[in-house]
Amino acid sequence: MFGSTQRGVNAYAKVGMETGIAAATPHKLTLMLMDAASIAIAMALKHMQEGNIRDKGKAITKAILIIDNGLRASLNKPVGGELAENLDVLYEYMSRNLFSANVKNQPQLLEEVHGLLNQIKEAWETIDPNAGAGNAYDAIADKQLAKA
């Protein structure tokens, strides 16, 4: 009559994610995209090792879409200059390697892209524009949590 508990948990998680996205700064959104791509690559590697071709393909496709339609699409080349251009080339390289990993069933390509993505993420985390500045979004989130 009321549906499954899992459906309720999924709905709650979705609302939490949507709220996090709506309140996130562009810097935080980029980190969220990197996390999502990283998770998709890890899942693809797991599925590849298990011989689960269908789910491997889905996970790799998800990672490619996040990199191409999220990370690459958000680059502001006129403002970012050479750094943005270099990231664009790197993201393209990562997408090509993910595609090759899928076609050739090569886990080492997944691991390489995963490593590159983690290096970029670590660098991105060090340039947090809100570090120590009292992020207004975090303050709002803290207030909401205190009310709950």
C-alpha positions, 0 to 999 in steps of 0.5 A, spaced: 500 500 500 505 504 501 511 502 497 517 499 499 522 502 504 527 502 498 523 507 494 522 511 500 530 511 501 531 513 494 526 518 494 529 521 500 536 521 497 534 524 491 531 530 494 538 531 498 542 530 492 537 535 488 538 540 495 545 539 495 546 541 487 541 547 488 545 550 494 552 548 491 557 553 488 560 552 481 566 550 485 562 545 489 558 542 483 565 541 479 567 537 485 560 533 485 561 532 477 568 529 479 566 525 484 560 522 480 565 520 474 570 517 479 564 513 482 562 511 475 569 509 473 570 504 479 563 501 478 565 500 470 572 497 473 568 492 478 563 490 472 569 489 467 572 484 472 565 480 473 564 480 466 558 484 466 558 487 459 552 490 460 553 494 466 560 495 464 558 499 458 552 503 462 557 505 467 563 507 462 557 511 458 555 515 464 562 517 466 563 519 459 557 523 459 559 526 466 566 528 463 563 531 456 557 534 458 559 536 465 566 537 466 568 539 459 562 543 457 563 547 464 570 550 461 570 557 460 576 558 455 575 565 454 576 566 462 580 560 463 585 561 458 591 556 457 589 552 463 581 551 460 584 549 454 589 544 457 583 541 461 579 540 455 584 536 451 585 532 458 578 531 458 577 529 451 583 524 452 580 521 458 573 520 454 577 517 448 580 512 453 574 510 457 571 509 450 577 504 448 577 501 455 569 499 454 571 496 446 577 493 448 575 491 455 582 494 458 581 495 466 588 499 465 585 504 461 579 505 466 585 505 472 589 511 468 583 515 467 580 514 474 587 516 477 587 522 472 581 524 475 583 524 482 589 528 481 585 533 478 580 533 483 585 534 489 588 540 485 581 543 484 580 542 492 586 546 494 583 552 490 577 552 493 575 559 493 571 559 499 576 556 504 576 559 510 571 565 508 565 562 511 561 559 505 554 562 505 551 556 502 554 552 508 552 556 513 545 556 510 545 548 510 548 548 517 541 552 519 537 547 516 540 541 519 539 545 526 532 546 525 531 538 523 
